[in-house]
Amino acid sequence: MLSPAYCAKHSPRRPTCRSRWFQAVTNQMKEIPVSDPKTVKLLDGSSNRSSDLPLISGTLGPACIDIGTLYKDTGHFTYDPGYGSTASTKSAITYIDGDAGVLLYRGYPIEQLAEHSSFLEVAYLLLNGELPDKPQFDRFEHQITHHTMIHEAQRNFFHGFHYDAHPMAMLAASVASLSAFYHDDLDVDDPEDRKMAAVRLIAKMPTIAAACYRYSIGWPFRYPRNNLEYVDRFLHMMFEVPSEPLKLSPVATKALDLLFILHADHEQNASTSTVRLVGSTGANPYASIAAGITALWGPAHGGANEAVLKQLEEIGTPDKVASAVLRAKDKSDSFRLMGFGHRVYKNFDPRAKIIREMCHKVLAELGVNDPLLEVAMRLEEAALKDDYFVERKLYPNVDFYSGIIYKALNIPAEMFTVMFAIARTAGWIAHWIEQHETSGSRIGRPRQIYTGADVRDYVPAGRR
């Protein structure tokens, strides 16, 4: 067994680092002491076959057991549903400590980036590993600005969708179709081609997203205005009409830019893992990120903020918040409050702490008078004060506050996950590039425990 002293030395942020994996492999496996402190030796008691498994440590976080030779040595696989104790890759992009409520992009605390940076600067950081100096950022911003247009033929694709198609369906299909427009000049093994793909995706995603929204409500598409900055340009493509100019609140623009920063990356989540799994086959970045978009669509992932709004509509009025809280605390009731707690963050979501203040600024600045937002604020107050939620650390998460901000900005619920996808594109493409720059990368191929029928013989239809 790994000693507490060893764990404390090698995993300063998580002293209790013994993996559940030891119990999950098989009840015939047992750990035996070895002299090398950087190796775990496992012995199969049924066959006396053993495996020496190295411990791998990163810059931060717990050590990981490298099980690459386990099957060859012992004939056993590991079993870890949901990959809760399994590291699927090495990455230098994002670090999360869920127990301490820490989120770092390339080593920079999310709190510092949220206060001082912009989404485009953060995108540059995720892609390149360092914050840009002014000439570097100016070049990057110029590239993004001058790749915002989409091909006119691609604009025509939207007319093939049903009038009430979900924007996420249109977004996924449209991003996948970029493969048809940029296939001749894309070599996934060429670093310059990979960078250009990143620029195109970050630049065009808002244009495509705005087109999805405007098609869904029957408005004419708006071309991007290159005299505007990234977030302003997107909001103009979303809401401006030919008959009158759009006036934007600086607080609204800042709030959306902040949300984009907070959503830009989040380590090996379901959609990022999907992008990397598809990318491991050698698929182009547009196909890989289209797959990530479909993974993000799920209500347990990126669709959570849309689910928050639906729940607020279900509660209806502020006077019904108390009964909703009672239902959430009743274990016999299937009702659960959406937007509270997080699978990774066991203490608090650092992004939620940042966005909460901005959420209240937006509501105050815009003077929004919306009964659902009053429901949300009452729900937040109840959860922050109720011992049941406090003891279980079920604090409002980033999905809770982002849904409220989107509602205040008049962004419809069906566009919430699209907004998420715009921001997460920066992280997705950074991971796709990192994967191609990492030597020894292999195609993803998880194993399974087969639970079907045993071997049996085919019986002709007349004898069954």
N, C-alpha and C positions, 0 to 999 in steps of 0.2 A: 504494500500500500504506500502511496506517496505521503511522505510525512508533512505535517502542517508547516514545519520549518522550511522544507523545500518549496512548498506552495507559496509561502509568504515571500520567499526570496525571488522566485521566478514569475510570480503573478501578483505584483504588489496591489493591483486594484481588485483582485478577487482571490483572497487567501484560501477559500475553500474551493479547490479546483479539481477534486477528483471527479471524473466523468461518470455519468450514469451508464456510459457505454460498457463498463466492466460487468454490470449486471445483465446487459442486453445481449451480449454476444451469444452466450450459451451457458447453461448451468453446469456444464462439464468443464468450462474453462476456469482456471484459477491463476491468480497472480503469484509469482514467487520472487523473493528478493534477489537483486543483482547488485554488482559492485558499481556499475556505471550509472551515475545519478541522472544522466540524460537519456536513459533508455528504460522502457518498460518491457519486461519479459513475461510473455504469457505462455502457459503450458496447457495443452489439451489433455486432460486426465484420462480420456478414453483411448488415446493412441500414443501418448507421450511425445507428440509432435509439439514443437514450441516455435515462438516467433519473437525476435528482438525488435521492438518497435521504438523508433527514435522519438524523442520529444522535440517539437519545433516551437520556438518562441518568436514572437513578433516584437515590434517596438513597444507596444502596449498590449495589455490583455493577458488572458490565461495561456499557458502552454498548450499545444495540441499534440495528440498522439498520431503519428504518421502510420496509418494502417495499410499503406500501399502493398506490403508484402504479406499481409495476413492470410489471404486466401491461398497464395502459393505455399506458405509455410505450414498452414494448419488445415486448409480446406474449408474454412469458415468465412462468412461475410459478417458485416455488422448490420444492425437493424435500428433505425432512428427515424421514425415517422415524423415528417415535417422538418427534418434536419435541425432539430433544436439543439443538438450537441455536436453537430458536424460542421467543420469548416470546409467549404467547397473549393476555395481558391486562396491564393495569396493576393493581397491588394494593398496599394499604398494610397488609396483615394480617400476613404472615409473611415473613421473609427467611432464606435459607439460603446459606451459603458452604461448599460441600462440600469445597473444598481446605483450608480452615482449621478445619473442624469447628465451624462457628458456626450456631446456630439461635436466631432472635429472634422472639418474639411481640410485635407492635406496638412493637418496639424494645427489649423487655426480654429479656436473655439467659435461655435456658431453665434454666440452672443456678440463677439467682436465684429464678425462679418456683418451681422444684422445691423449693428449700430453704424458702422463706418463704410461698408462696401455697397456695391450695386449688383444686380443680378448678372449683368454682362461680365463684370469683373470676376465674380464668383465662377461663372462658366469658364472663363479663361483659366482661373486657378485650378479647377477640376481637370481641365484638359491638359494643362502644361505643368502642373505641380508647384508652380510659384506664382505669386501675385505679379502682375505686369507693371513695368515702369510706364511713364506716360507715352513715349513713342510706341511701345508694344501694344498698349491698350488702344491707342488711336488707330493703329493698323488693324487690330482685331475688330474694333467697332466699325471701321470702314468696310471691312470684308462682310460682316454680318449685314450691314445696312444695304449693301449693293448685291445681296443674294436673296432678298426678301420676295422677289417676284416669283410666281409659279408660271409654268408654261400654259399658254392659252388653251391648248388641247386638254390639259389637266383640269382647267376650270370647267370645261364642258362635261367632264366625268360626273360632276355633281347632278346634272340633269338626269342621270340614269338612276339616281336614288329615289325611293318613294318619298312623297312629300313630308311624311312624318318620321323619316328614318332617325334613329338616335344619333346624335352628333359623334359619339364614340365609334359607332360603326362606320360613319363616313370618314372620320379621322384615320382609323386603322387602315381602311382601304386606300385612302389617298396617299398616306405615307408609304404604304407598300408599292403603290404605283410609281413612286419616284424611281424605283429600280428600272422602270421602263424608259425613263428619260435620261438617266445618267449611268448607263451600263457600259458604253463604249470607252469612257475615260475614267473608269474605276478599276484599279487593281488593288485588292485588299491587302496585298503584300507590300505596297508602295506607301511609305510614311506620308508623303505629300498628298497622295490621293485620299488617305484616311483623314488627314486634317481638313481637306476640302469637303469631304462628306460631312464632317462635324460642323463646319461653317454652314453648309447648305441646310442641314437639319435644324440647327438652332435658329437660323434666319427664316426659314420657310414655315416652321411649325405654327407661329402665330398667324401667318397669312392663311394657312389651311384651316386652322381652328376658327378664325373669324368667318371664313367662307362657309364652314359647316353650320355655324349659328345663323348666318344671314339666309342661307338656303332654306333652313328649317322654318323661318318665319316669312319667307317670300320676298325678302329684300334683295336689291341688286348688290352684287359684290363690289367691294371697295378696293382699289389698288393701294399698296403701302405707300405712305408718304415719307420719303427718305430725309426730309428736313426735321423729322421728329425722332426722339429717342425711343428705345426698344419698347417700353411699356406704353408710352403715349401713342406710339404708332399702332400698337395692337388695339388699344381702346378705341382709336379713331376708326380702324377697320371694322371693329365690332359695332359701334353705335352711331357713327356719323352718317347723315343722310344728305343727298345732293342739295336739298332745298335750304339747309341752314348749317352753319358751322357748329362744331361740338365744343362746348366749354367744359373743361375738366377741372376737378378740384385737385390741388397738389397733394392733399391728404389721401385722396383716393388712389392717385398714381403711386405714391410712396407705399401705401398699404399693399397694393398688388405687387410691386417690386419686392417688398419684404416677404410676401408669401412665396414668390418665385425663389427667393434665396433659401427659405426654410424647406422648400420642397425639392431643391435641386438634386440632392442625393441622399440616400439613407442606407448605405452599405448593401449587403446581399439580401435585399427583400425579394418578394416573389417576382415582381416585374423585372428587376435588375438581373436576378438569377435566370429568368427566362431569356433576356437579351443575351446573356453570356452563354447559355446552353445552346441557343440557336446559332450564335456567333461561332461556337466551337466547331460547327460543321463546315465552316468556311463561307457561310451565307453572307451576303452583302449587308451593309449597315442599315439600309432602308427596310429590308425584310426582317432583320433582327429587331429593330426598334418597333416595327409594326406589331411584331409578336409581343413585345413588352407592353404596348398600348392595350392589347387585348387582355393581358394578364392584369393590368392596372384597373381594368373596367370592373372587376369583381367587387361586390359590396363589402367583402372582408378586407379589401386593399384600398385602392384609390376611390372606390365608390362610397367609402364610409361617410364623407362629408355630405354627399347627396342623401344618404340614409338619415343623417342628423336632421336635415330639413324636413324630410318626410315624417320623422318622429315628432318634430315640433308642430307640424300640421295635425298630426294625430292627437296630440295633447290639446291643441286648439286655443285655449285661453289661459291667462296667468293664474286664474283661480283654480285651475285643474292641475297645477304643478305639484302641489302637496300630495295629491292622490297618486300621481305618476311616480313620485319618489317612494311612496309606500309600496306600490306594486313592484318597483325595482328591487326593494329589499326583501320581498316575499319570495322565498326559494321555491314555493309551489307554483308561482306564477311565471309563465314563460317570457313575460315582458322584461326587456333589458334596455337600459339607457344607452343610446348610441353616442359615441364621441367622448367616452370616459374610459380612462385606463389605456394601457398599451401593452402589447405582447413583449416588447423589448424593454421598455422603461418601467422598472419596478418601483421607482420612487416618484419621479415626475418627468414629464416630457419637456426638455429645455426649450423646444420650439413653442410650446403652448405658453410658457411664461413670457416669451418675447411677444407673441402675437396678441396676447390678452390685452396688453396696454394699447396696442395699435387698434384693436377691435373697438375699444371704448372711445378712442379718438375719432375713428371713422363715424361712429354713431352720433357723437356730439357735433362733429363738424358738418355732417350732412343733414343733421336735424331730422333723421328718419323717424317717422311715426308709423311703425308696423307692429301689429299685435303679436306676430310670431317672434319678432326680436325681443319684445317684452317677455314673452314666454321663455326665450333663451336666457335672458339675464336673470330671471327668477330661478330658472333651473340651475344656472351656474352658482348663484348665491346659496341655494339649498344644498348643493353638493359640496361646496367648500366649507359649510358649517356643520353638516350632518356627520355625527360620529361614525356612522356605518361606512360612509364613503371615505372619510379621513383615515380611519383605522386601516382600511383596505387599500389606501392610496389610489382611489379611483377618482383622480382629478380630471378636469376637462382637458382633452388632448388637442392637438393641432387641427384635427378634423372638425372638432366642435366650433372653434373660433373661425376657421377659414370659411365654413359654411355660412356663418353669420355675416362675415365681411362680404362674401360674394352676393348674398341676398341684399345687403345694404347698397351694393354697387349696381343693383338691377341685373345681375347675371343670373339667368334661369338655372334651376337645379340640374337640368340635364346637361348643362355645360360645366358643372363643377369639376368632374373628373377630367374633362378636356383641359381645363386650366391647370390641373395637376400635371397632365402630360406635357404641356408646354414647358413647365419648369423642369420636370424630371428628365427631359430630353438631354439636358447638359450632362447629367450623371450617367444616363444610359450610354451615350456615345463615348464618354470618358472611359467607362468600363470596357466597352467594345474595343477601343483602341488599346487600352492596357492589356487586354487579353491577347491581342495580336503582337504586342511588343514583348510578351513574356515567353522566354524560351521554355520548351518542354510542355507547352499547352497541348492538351489532348481533347478529343471529342468527348462530350459528356455522355456517360452511359451508366445510370444508376442500376443497382441490382434489386432483387425482390425476394420475398419469401413466398413461394408458390403454395396456394391453399386450395387448388382445384382438385379434380378427380385424379385418382391414381391411374397407372397404366391400364388400359382396357382394350379389348378387341372390338373391331367394327362388326355390327350385326346387320345383315340385310333388312330392308324395310319390312318384308313379309314375315320376318321372324321376331320383330320387336314386340 
